[in-house]
Amino acid sequence: MADRINYIEYCRKSSEDDARQVQSIADQQRDLEGLTKRLNIHVIDHLTESHSAKTPGNRPEYAAMIKRLTSGEANGIVCWHLNRLSRNPVESGELSWLLQTGVIKSIRTMDREYRPEDNVLLFNVESGMANQFIRDLSQALKRGLEGKVARGWYPQRAPLGYKNDKLARTITDDADRFETVRKMWDLMLTGSYLPSQILEIAYTEWGFRMPKGGKMGLSTLYSMFSNVFYTGMFEWRKQYHQGNHKAMITMDEFDAVQILLGRKGKPRPKSYDSSYTGMILCDLCQSMYTASHKTKLAKKTRELKTYVFYHCTGRSKHRKGCKNANLTLKELEDQISIEVEKHTINPKFKEWALEVLNRENDYEVANRQTTYEAQQKAINDAQTELDNLTRMCYRQLIDEDAFARQSEPIKQRIAALRNNLRNTEDRAEKWQEMTERAFNFVAHAHWRFLAGSPQEKREILGALGSNFSIKDKKLIFDGRKWLVPIQEAYPELASEYKRIELDKKLSVEQRNAAFSAVILSWCGMRESNSRLNLGKVASYH
């Protein structure tokens, strides 16, 4: 009797795998009963549970068995197969160690026995195979689900109003419930019924029953009203996919119900206009202004409307909870439109102005040549001075310290002169390029802003100025200095241009001569203003 092993019989099946389990618990118990009688195995207890063994610490009966083994109450296990004991390396290692140390004297399965004196490799290999099997099964299941999603089919049980076609592995309408479920959505969309009232109407007046014959619960109805599946889409792993099943409602109807329920719901991903996020600071606390979106359901039309407004994030460490006022997207863009319009010129005037500027470019080139020659002469003179100083050092007329002290300022002057020379070489080309860019902007920016995409509007605002901020719902920024002359001089010139254009007493020659005078006046004012405003940056608000 001293050598008798006290066994605990352990049977398990996965609760997640009821339909495909190789052996049910009843089958395992029947097989093990025959084994214990045939081998005269002394069993002190029978343990069963329905839990997955792929994750450690998930089985209370298994944990209780290990505790009884380590306490000495039992010293053997009888089970249908090793994979009933463990499918993960943590618990497999635990069993292997208890077996090697003699705490467990025997593990009996239907086809063999494992004892402490046996080669541990066999036990570890078979335990590893059980672990690998569950990993392979998990990967295969995952691939199957992802493939089904890619084909446009929801990989789980279809919601109420639909049913799973197990043969075709698709989802079809539930002919007995589809139209009734749609009527529930219609009642909710009227905004006149609470979910509890809809539930009662469906049960008492329509005779609606769940697939198993019972009454629908209120929580089930709420879940139905928040399930995007009814729009023809479905959510899988936190992403939305277009399904192949028949849509019961539109996405707008779904969004409307979410508003009525007082929740954000799970509508399809939407693209909102956030053109100016990241460009504008709060003038009070220097935090960023960002765009937010609020959807409201119109009481009369029952239509959803989305409003975009900009507000201070208020996250500055210097001032939390900033109270600077919010403003709507329309209020912000109205201000930008006014500023762009201030710098807008007649496109025809732009073409004539560019012709004059092209002629002025000849003068710019000549002026550049004169400047270039003077700068080159200054470089040559400085280089000669440095060469003479170097010869004096070679002839030991001055020591190295004196040479270094006197030559350094000359080298710095030469470097500065050469930099100025390079700037002069590019001046004419850059001047012409910048002038054309400026006139192109002011001739077309306003209508582009009014009709442009969010990205075009953002680019136009960036071209208009810099250092944007908001204070008391007013947009403040530093204007581009090349736009200052346009804002200051153009209104008067535009008025004169309009007067000439409307003067019917003038002949074509007289009108063209008058236009030329206006253009020359504009260019003269532009040049004057450029000198006056050199380095000046305008602020707008």
C-alpha positions as CSV (number, residue, x, y, z in Angstrom):
1,M,0.0,0.0,0.0
2,A,3.0,2.3,0.6
3,D,3.7,2.3,-3.2
4,R,0.1,3.0,-4.1
5,I,-0.4,6.1,-6.2
6,N,-3.3,8.3,-5.5
7,Y,-4.6,9.7,-8.8
8,I,-6.8,12.7,-9.6
9,E,-8.8,12.3,-12.7
10,Y,-8.8,15.5,-14.8
11,C,-11.1,16.1,-17.8
12,R,-11.3,19.3,-19.7
13,K,-12.8,20.8,-22.8
14,S,-12.4,24.4,-24.2
15,S,-15.5,26.5,-23.7
16,E,-14.5,28.4,-26.9
17,D,-14.5,25.2,-28.9
18,D,-17.7,23.4,-28.0
19,A,-18.7,22.5,-31.5
20,R,-15.4,21.1,-32.6
21,Q,-14.0,19.4,-29.5
22,V,-12.4,16.1,-30.3
23,Q,-13.7,14.5,-27.1
24,S,-16.4,15.9,-24.9
25,I,-16.1,15.6,-21.1
26,A,-18.6,12.8,-21.0
27,D,-16.6,10.9,-23.7
28,Q,-13.3,11.5,-21.8
29,Q,-14.9,10.2,-18.5
30,R,-16.2,7.1,-20.2
31,D,-12.8,6.3,-21.7
32,L,-11.0,6.9,-18.5
33,E,-13.4,4.8,-16.5
34,G,-12.5,1.8,-18.6
35,L,-8.7,2.6,-18.3
36,T,-8.8,2.9,-14.5
37,K,-10.7,-0.4,-14.1
38,R,-8.4,-2.2,-16.5
39,L,-5.2,-1.0,-14.8
40,N,-6.7,-1.0,-11.2
41,I,-5.8,2.7,-10.8
42,H,-6.8,4.3,-7.5
43,V,-8.6,7.5,-8.2
44,I,-9.4,9.8,-5.2
45,D,-11.3,12.5,-7.0
46,H,-12.7,13.5,-10.4
47,L,-12.2,17.1,-11.7
48,T,-13.9,18.6,-14.7
49,E,-13.9,22.1,-16.2
50,S,-14.6,23.9,-19.5
51,H,-11.8,26.4,-19.9
52,S,-9.2,27.0,-22.5
53,A,-5.7,25.9,-21.5
54,K,-3.8,28.2,-24.0
55,T,-3.4,30.9,-21.3
56,P,-1.8,30.2,-17.9
57,G,-3.8,30.8,-14.8
58,N,-7.2,30.4,-16.5
59,R,-8.4,27.2,-14.9
60,P,-9.5,27.1,-11.2
61,E,-9.9,23.2,-11.1
62,Y,-6.4,22.8,-12.6
63,A,-4.9,25.2,-10.0
64,A,-6.7,23.3,-7.2
65,M,-5.3,20.0,-8.5
66,I,-1.7,21.3,-8.6
67,K,-2.2,22.5,-5.0
68,R,-3.3,19.0,-3.8
69,L,-0.4,17.4,-5.6
70,T,2.2,19.7,-4.1
71,S,0.6,19.2,-0.6
72,G,1.0,15.4,-0.9
73,E,-2.7,14.7,-0.9
74,A,-2.3,13.1,-4.3
75,N,0.7,12.1,-6.4
76,G,-0.7,11.1,-9.8
77,I,-2.8,12.4,-12.6
78,V,-5.0,10.4,-15.0
79,C,-6.2,12.3,-18.1
80,W,-7.4,11.5,-21.7
81,H,-4.3,13.2,-23.3
82,L,-1.5,15.6,-22.3
83,N,-3.2,18.4,-24.2
84,R,-6.1,18.2,-21.7
85,L,-3.6,19.2,-19.0
86,S,-1.8,22.1,-20.8
87,R,-1.5,23.9,-24.0
88,N,0.9,26.6,-22.9
89,P,4.7,26.4,-22.0
90,V,4.2,27.9,-18.5
91,E,2.0,25.2,-17.1
92,S,3.7,22.5,-19.2
93,G,7.0,23.5,-17.6
94,E,5.3,23.3,-14.2
95,L,4.0,19.8,-14.8
96,S,7.4,18.7,-16.1
97,W,9.2,20.0,-13.1
98,L,6.8,18.3,-10.6
99,L,7.3,15.1,-12.5
100,Q,11.1,15.3,-12.5
101,T,11.3,16.1,-8.8
102,G,9.0,13.2,-7.9
103,V,6.1,15.3,-6.6
104,I,4.1,13.6,-9.3
105,K,4.8,9.9,-9.4
106,S,2.8,9.2,-12.5
107,I,0.8,10.9,-15.3
108,R,-1.5,8.4,-17.0
109,T,-3.1,9.0,-20.5
110,M,-5.0,6.7,-22.7
111,D,-1.9,5.6,-24.6
112,R,1.0,5.8,-22.2
113,E,2.4,6.6,-18.7
114,Y,5.0,9.3,-17.8
115,R,7.1,8.6,-14.7
116,P,10.0,10.6,-12.9
117,E,12.6,8.1,-14.1
118,D,11.7,8.4,-17.7
119,N,13.6,10.6,-20.2
120,V,12.1,14.1,-19.8
121,L,12.6,14.8,-23.5
122,L,9.5,12.8,-24.5
123,F,7.2,14.5,-22.1
124,N,8.6,18.0,-23.1
125,V,8.2,17.1,-26.8
126,E,4.6,16.0,-26.5
127,S,3.8,19.0,-24.3
128,G,5.4,21.3,-26.8
129,M,3.4,19.7,-29.6
130,A,0.2,20.4,-27.7
131,N,1.3,24.0,-27.3
132,Q,2.3,24.4,-30.9
133,F,-1.0,22.9,-32.0
134,I,-3.0,25.6,-30.2
135,R,-0.7,28.3,-31.7
136,D,-1.1,26.9,-35.2
137,L,-4.9,26.6,-34.7
138,S,-5.0,30.2,-33.5
139,Q,-3.0,31.5,-36.5
140,A,-5.2,29.5,-38.9
141,L,-8.4,30.8,-37.3
142,K,-7.0,34.4,-37.5
143,R,-6.1,34.0,-41.1
144,G,-9.6,32.6,-41.8
145,L,-11.3,35.5,-40.1
146,E,-9.1,38.1,-41.8
147,G,-9.8,36.5,-45.2
148,K,-13.5,36.6,-44.5
149,V,-13.3,40.3,-43.6
150,A,-11.3,41.0,-46.8
151,R,-14.1,39.4,-48.8
152,G,-16.6,41.8,-47.1
153,W,-18.3,39.4,-44.7
154,Y,-18.7,40.0,-40.9
155,P,-16.8,37.0,-39.3
156,Q,-19.1,36.6,-36.3
157,R,-22.8,36.0,-35.5
158,A,-25.1,38.2,-37.5
159,P,-27.1,40.8,-35.5
160,L,-30.8,40.8,-35.2
161,G,-32.6,41.0,-38.5
162,Y,-29.9,39.0,-40.3
163,K,-28.8,35.4,-40.2
164,N,-25.7,33.4,-40.9
165,D,-25.7,31.1,-44.0
166,K,-23.4,28.3,-42.7
167,L,-23.2,26.5,-46.0
168,A,-22.3,29.6,-48.1
169,R,-20.5,31.2,-45.1
170,T,-22.3,34.5,-45.8
171,I,-24.9,36.7,-44.1
172,T,-28.4,37.0,-45.5
173,D,-31.6,38.8,-44.4
174,D,-33.7,37.1,-41.8
175,A,-37.1,37.0,-43.6
176,D,-39.0,36.7,-40.4
177,R,-37.5,39.8,-38.7
178,F,-35.7,42.1,-41.2
179,E,-38.7,44.3,-42.0
180,T,-39.8,44.5,-38.3
181,V,-36.3,45.5,-37.2
182,R,-36.4,48.2,-39.9
183,K,-39.7,49.5,-38.5
184,M,-38.0,49.8,-35.1
185,W,-35.3,52.1,-36.7
186,D,-38.1,54.1,-38.3
187,L,-39.8,54.7,-35.0
188,M,-36.6,55.8,-33.4
189,L,-35.9,58.2,-36.3
190,T,-39.1,60.0,-35.7
191,G,-37.7,61.3,-32.4
192,S,-41.1,60.7,-30.7
193,Y,-40.5,57.4,-29.1
194,L,-38.2,56.2,-26.3
195,P,-36.4,52.8,-26.8
196,S,-38.6,51.3,-24.0
197,Q,-41.7,52.4,-25.9
198,I,-40.4,50.9,-29.2
199,L,-39.7,47.7,-27.4
200,E,-43.2,47.5,-26.0
201,I,-44.8,48.3,-29.4
202,A,-42.7,45.6,-31.1
203,Y,-43.7,43.0,-28.6
204,T,-47.4,43.7,-28.0
205,E,-48.5,45.2,-31.3
206,W,-46.2,43.5,-33.9
207,G,-45.7,40.2,-32.1
208,F,-41.9,40.5,-32.4
209,R,-40.0,37.6,-30.8
210,M,-36.3,36.8,-30.6
211,P,-34.9,33.8,-32.6
212,K,-35.3,31.6,-29.5
213,G,-38.8,32.8,-28.8
214,G,-38.4,35.3,-26.0
215,K,-38.9,39.0,-25.7
216,M,-36.2,41.3,-26.7
217,G,-34.3,43.0,-23.8
218,L,-33.9,46.7,-23.6
219,S,-30.1,46.4,-23.6
220,T,-30.3,44.3,-26.8
221,L,-32.3,47.1,-28.4
222,Y,-29.8,49.7,-27.4
223,S,-27.0,47.5,-28.8
224,M,-28.9,47.2,-32.1
225,F,-29.3,51.0,-32.3
226,S,-25.6,51.5,-31.9
227,N,-24.4,48.8,-34.3
228,V,-23.0,50.2,-37.6
229,F,-23.7,46.8,-39.2
230,Y,-27.2,47.9,-40.2
231,T,-25.7,50.6,-42.5
232,G,-24.0,48.0,-44.7
233,M,-20.7,48.4,-43.0
234,F,-19.2,46.5,-40.1
235,E,-16.5,47.1,-37.4
236,W,-13.7,44.6,-37.0
237,R,-10.6,45.1,-34.9
238,K,-11.5,48.8,-34.4
239,Q,-11.6,49.4,-38.2
240,Y,-14.6,49.9,-40.4
241,H,-15.1,47.7,-43.5
242,Q,-17.7,47.8,-46.3
243,G,-19.8,44.6,-46.1
244,N,-21.5,42.6,-48.7
245,H,-24.7,42.2,-46.7
246,K,-27.8,44.3,-47.5
247,A,-28.0,47.6,-45.7
248,M,-31.1,48.2,-43.6
249,I,-30.5,52.0,-43.0
250,T,-28.4,54.8,-44.4
251,M,-25.3,56.1,-42.6
252,D,-27.1,59.5,-42.0
253,E,-30.0,57.7,-40.4
254,F,-27.6,55.8,-38.2
255,D,-25.8,59.1,-37.2
256,A,-29.2,60.7,-36.4
257,V,-30.1,57.9,-34.1
258,Q,-26.8,58.3,-32.2
259,I,-27.7,61.9,-31.7
260,L,-31.1,61.0,-30.4
261,L,-29.6,58.5,-28.0
262,G,-27.3,61.2,-26.7
263,R,-24.1,59.4,-27.6
264,K,-21.4,59.8,-30.2
265,G,-22.0,56.3,-31.6
266,K,-19.8,54.6,-34.1
267,P,-20.4,56.3,-37.5
268,R,-18.1,55.8,-40.5
269,P,-14.9,57.7,-40.4
270,K,-15.4,61.2,-41.7
271,S,-13.1,63.8,-43.2
272,Y,-13.5,67.3,-41.7
273,D,-12.2,70.6,-42.7
274,S,-9.3,71.4,-40.3
275,S,-7.4,73.6,-42.7
276,Y,-5.8,75.9,-40.1
277,T,-5.0,73.5,-37.3
278,G,-1.4,74.0,-36.3
279,M,-1.1,77.5,-37.8
280,I,-2.8,79.7,-35.2
281,L,-1.9,80.4,-31.6
282,C,-4.0,81.8,-28.8
283,D,-2.9,85.4,-28.2
284,L,-3.6,85.0,-24.4
285,C,-1.9,81.8,-23.5
286,Q,0.1,80.9,-26.6
287,S,-1.5,77.5,-26.9
288,M,-2.5,76.2,-30.3
289,Y,-6.0,76.8,-31.7
290,T,-7.5,73.5,-33.1
291,A,-10.6,72.5,-34.9
292,S,-13.5,70.6,-33.4
293,H,-16.7,69.3,-34.9
294,K,-20.2,69.2,-33.4
295,T,-23.1,67.4,-35.0
296,K,-26.7,68.5,-34.3
297,L,-30.0,67.2,-35.4
298,A,-32.3,69.8,-36.8
299,K,-35.6,69.6,-35.0
300,K,-37.8,70.6,-38.0
301,T,-36.0,68.9,-40.9
302,R,-34.5,66.0,-38.9
303,E,-31.3,66.5,-40.8
304,L,-27.8,66.2,-39.3
305,K,-25.6,69.3,-39.6
306,T,-22.0,69.4,-38.6
307,Y,-20.5,72.6,-37.3
308,V,-16.7,73.3,-37.3
309,F,-15.3,75.7,-34.8
310,Y,-11.8,76.7,-33.6
311,H,-10.9,76.9,-30.0
312,C,-7.8,77.2,-27.8
313,T,-6.5,73.9,-26.5
314,G,-5.6,75.7,-23.3
315,R,-2.8,73.3,-22.6
316,S,-0.1,75.8,-22.0
317,K,1.8,75.2,-18.8
318,H,1.7,78.9,-18.2
319,R,-2.1,79.1,-18.2
320,K,-4.5,76.2,-18.0
321,G,-8.2,76.4,-18.9
322,C,-7.8,79.4,-21.2
323,K,-11.0,81.4,-21.7
324,N,-10.2,82.9,-25.1
325,A,-13.3,82.9,-27.2
326,N,-14.1,80.2,-29.8
327,L,-15.0,81.1,-33.4
328,T,-16.7,79.1,-36.1
329,L,-14.9,78.1,-39.3
330,K,-17.1,80.6,-41.2
331,E,-16.2,83.5,-38.9
332,L,-12.5,82.7,-39.3
333,E,-12.7,82.3,-43.1
334,D,-14.7,85.5,-43.5
335,Q,-11.8,87.4,-41.8
336,I,-9.2,85.7,-44.0
337,S,-11.3,86.5,-47.1
338,I,-11.4,90.2,-46.2
339,E,-7.6,90.3,-45.7
340,V,-6.9,88.4,-49.0
341,E,-9.3,90.8,-50.8
342,K,-7.4,93.8,-49.5
343,H,-4.4,92.5,-51.4
344,T,-6.2,91.6,-54.6
345,I,-5.6,93.5,-57.9
346,N,-7.3,93.4,-61.3
347,P,-5.7,90.5,-63.3
348,K,-5.5,92.8,-66.4
349,F,-3.6,95.3,-64.3
350,K,-1.3,92.6,-63.2
351,E,-0.3,91.8,-66.8
352,W,0.3,95.4,-67.7
353,A,2.3,95.9,-64.6
354,L,4.5,92.9,-65.4
355,E,5.3,94.4,-68.8
356,V,6.6,97.5,-67.2
357,L,8.5,95.5,-64.6
358,N,10.1,93.5,-67.4
359,R,11.3,96.8,-68.9
360,E,12.5,97.9,-65.5
361,N,14.5,94.7,-65.3
362,D,16.9,96.1,-67.9
363,Y,17.7,99.0,-65.5
364,E,18.0,96.4,-62.7
365,V,20.6,94.5,-64.7
366,A,22.6,97.6,-65.4
367,N,22.5,98.7,-61.8
368,R,23.6,95.2,-60.7
369,Q,26.6,95.4,-63.1
370,T,27.8,98.6,-61.5
371,T,27.4,97.2,-58.0
372,Y,29.1,94.0,-59.1
373,E,32.1,95.8,-60.4
374,A,32.4,97.9,-57.3
375,Q,32.2,94.8,-55.1
376,Q,34.7,92.9,-57.2
377,K,37.2,95.9,-56.9
378,A,36.8,95.9,-53.1
379,I,37.5,92.2,-53.0
380,N,40.6,92.6,-55.2
381,D,41.9,95.4,-53.0
382,A,41.4,93.4,-49.8
383,Q,43.1,90.4,-51.4
384,T,46.1,92.5,-52.3
385,E,46.3,93.8,-48.8
386,L,46.3,90.2,-47.5
387,D,49.0,89.2,-50.0
388,N,51.2,92.0,-48.9
389,L,50.8,91.1,-45.3
390,T,51.7,87.4,-46.1
391,R,54.9,88.5,-47.9
392,M,55.9,90.5,-44.9
393,C,55.5,87.5,-42.7
394,Y,57.5,85.3,-45.1
395,R,60.4,87.9,-45.0
396,Q,60.1,87.9,-41.2
397,L,59.3,91.6,-41.2
398,I,56.5,90.8,-38.8
399,D,56.1,87.8,-36.5
400,E,53.4,85.1,-36.8
401,D,51.3,86.6,-33.9
402,A,51.2,90.0,-35.6
403,F,50.4,88.3,-38.9
404,A,47.5,86.4,-37.4
405,R,46.2,89.5,-35.6
406,Q,46.3,91.7,-38.7
407,S,45.2,89.1,-41.3
408,E,42.0,87.9,-39.5
409,P,40.0,91.1,-40.0
410,I,41.0,91.2,-43.7
411,K,39.9,87.6,-44.2
412,Q,36.5,88.3,-42.6
413,R,36.1,91.4,-44.8
414,I,36.9,89.3,-48.0
415,A,34.4,86.6,-46.9
416,A,31.7,89.3,-46.4
417,L,32.4,90.9,-49.7
418,R,32.2,87.6,-51.6
419,N,28.9,86.8,-50.0
420,N,27.6,90.2,-51.1
421,L,28.9,89.5,-54.6
422,R,27.0,86.3,-54.8
423,N,23.8,88.1,-53.7
424,T,24.3,90.7,-56.4
425,E,24.8,88.0,-59.0
426,D,21.4,86.5,-58.1
427,R,19.6,89.8,-57.4
428,A,18.1,90.5,-60.8
429,E,16.8,87.0,-61.3
430,K,15.4,86.8,-57.8
431,W,13.9,90.2,-58.0
432,Q,12.0,89.3,-61.1
433,E,10.9,86.0,-59.8
434,M,9.7,87.4,-56.5
435,T,7.8,90.2,-58.2
436,E,6.0,87.9,-60.5
437,R,5.1,85.6,-57.6
438,A,3.8,88.5,-55.7
439,F,1.6,89.7,-58.5
440,N,0.4,86.2,-59.3
441,F,-0.7,85.8,-55.7
442,V,-2.6,89.1,-55.5
443,A,-4.3,88.6,-58.9
444,H,-5.8,85.2,-58.2
445,A,-5.6,84.5,-54.4
446,H,-9.1,85.8,-53.5
447,W,-11.2,83.7,-55.9
448,R,-8.9,80.7,-55.2
449,F,-9.6,81.1,-51.5
450,L,-13.3,81.3,-52.1
451,A,-13.5,78.2,-54.3
452,G,-10.4,76.3,-53.2
453,S,-9.8,73.1,-51.3
454,P,-8.9,73.1,-47.5
455,Q,-5.2,72.6,-48.5
456,E,-5.3,75.6,-51.0
457,K,-6.9,77.8,-48.3
458,R,-4.2,76.9,-45.9
459,E,-1.5,77.7,-48.4
460,I,-3.1,81.1,-49.2
461,L,-3.2,82.0,-45.5
462,G,0.5,81.0,-45.2
463,A,1.3,83.2,-48.2
464,L,-0.6,86.1,-46.7
465,G,1.5,86.4,-43.5
466,S,3.0,84.7,-40.5
467,N,2.7,84.5,-36.6
468,F,-1.1,84.0,-36.7
469,S,-3.0,84.3,-33.4
470,I,-6.5,84.9,-32.2
471,K,-7.7,87.3,-29.6
472,D,-11.4,88.0,-28.8
473,K,-12.4,86.1,-32.0
474,K,-10.1,88.4,-34.2
475,L,-7.4,87.0,-36.4
476,I,-4.0,88.8,-35.9
477,F,-0.9,88.2,-38.0
478,D,2.3,89.8,-39.4
479,G,1.7,90.6,-43.1
480,R,4.3,89.8,-45.8
481,K,6.3,93.0,-46.4
482,W,6.0,92.7,-50.2
483,L,2.2,92.9,-49.8
484,V,2.3,96.2,-47.9
485,P,2.6,98.5,-50.9
486,I,-0.4,96.7,-52.6
487,Q,-2.6,97.2,-49.6
488,E,-1.6,100.9,-49.2
489,A,-1.4,102.1,-52.8
490,Y,-3.7,99.9,-54.9
491,P,-7.2,101.1,-53.8
492,E,-6.4,104.6,-55.1
493,L,-5.0,103.2,-58.4
494,A,-7.9,100.8,-58.8
495,S,-10.3,103.7,-58.4
496,E,-8.5,105.7,-61.1
497,Y,-8.4,102.6,-63.4
498,K,-12.1,102.2,-63.0
499,R,-12.7,105.9,-63.7
500,I,-10.7,105.6,-67.0
501,E,-12.5,102.4,-68.0
502,L,-15.9,104.0,-67.5
503,D,-15.1,107.3,-69.2
504,K,-16.8,106.9,-72.6
505,K,-15.5,110.2,-73.8
506,L,-12.0,108.8,-74.2
507,S,-10.8,107.2,-77.4
508,V,-9.0,103.9,-77.4
509,E,-5.7,105.7,-77.8
510,Q,-6.5,108.1,-74.9
511,R,-7.7,105.3,-72.7
512,N,-4.5,103.3,-73.3
513,A,-2.4,106.3,-72.6
514,A,-4.3,106.9,-69.4
515,F,-3.9,103.2,-68.4
516,S,-0.1,103.5,-69.1
517,A,0.0,106.5,-66.8
518,V,-1.7,104.6,-64.0
519,I,0.7,101.7,-64.5
520,L,3.7,104.0,-64.3
521,S,2.2,105.7,-61.2
522,W,1.7,102.3,-59.6
523,C,5.3,101.2,-60.3
524,G,6.6,104.5,-59.0
525,M,4.6,104.1,-55.8
526,R,5.6,100.5,-55.6
527,E,9.3,101.3,-55.8
528,S,8.9,104.2,-53.3
529,N,7.0,102.1,-50.9
530,S,9.5,99.3,-51.2
531,R,12.2,101.6,-50.0
532,L,10.0,103.1,-47.3
533,N,8.9,99.7,-46.0
534,L,12.2,98.0,-46.3
535,G,12.3,95.7,-43.3
536,K,8.9,96.7,-42.1
537,V,6.4,94.0,-41.2
538,A,2.7,95.0,-41.0
539,S,0.3,93.6,-38.5
540,Y,-3.4,92.9,-39.3
541,H,-6.4,92.4,-37.1
